[in-house]
Amino acid sequence: MLAQAKTKKEYKKLIAEMLSSMDSESEDKKSSTSSIKMMDLGNDTTTVTITRTKKK
C-alpha cells in the first residue's frame, strides 16, 4: 500500500489512514492509543515508527 505513494505528502497521508484504521479496528477505542513518528533521513529515506499503547 505504501509503495503506491509517489510523493512524501501521499506517503504521510497513507500512513495516517493506516493508523486511523488500526485505531478504529480496536475492540475498545478507549483501551489503546496509537501514535506515529516519522523521521527524514539522508538519501531520500524516511523511517516510520508506529506505536500502539494500551491504556491502563
For each residue, the residues with C-beta under 8 A, 3 or more apart:
1: 4 14 18
2: 5 11 14 15
3:
4: 1 10 14
5: 2 8 10 11 13 14
6: 10
7: 10 11
8: 5 11 12 46
9: 12 13
10: 4 5 6 7 13 14
11: 2 5 7 8 14 15 46
12: 8 9 15 16 38
13: 5 9 10 16 17
14: 1 2 4 5 10 11 17 18
15: 2 11 12 18 19 36 38 48 50
16: 12 13 19 20 36
17: 13 14 20 21
18: 1 14 15 21 22 50
19: 15 16 22 23 34 35 36 50
20: 16 17 23 24
21: 17 18 24 25
22: 18 19 25 26 34 50 52
23: 19 20 26 29 32 33 34
24: 20 21 29
25: 21 22
26: 22 23 29 31 32
27: 31
28: 31 32
29: 23 24 26 32
30: 55
31: 26 27 28 54 55
32: 23 26 28 29 52 53 54 55
33: 23 52 53 55
34: 19 22 23 50 51 52 53
35: 19 50 51 53
36: 15 16 19 48 49 50 51
37: 48 49 51
38: 12 15 46 47 48 49
39: 46 47 49
40: 45 46
41: 45 46 47
42: 45
43:
44:
45: 40 41 42
46: 8 11 38 39 40 41
47: 38 39 41
48: 15 36 37 38
49: 36 37 38 39
50: 15 18 19 22 34 35 36
51: 34 35 36 37
52: 22 32 33 34
53: 32 33 34 35
54: 31 32
55: 30 31 32 33
56:
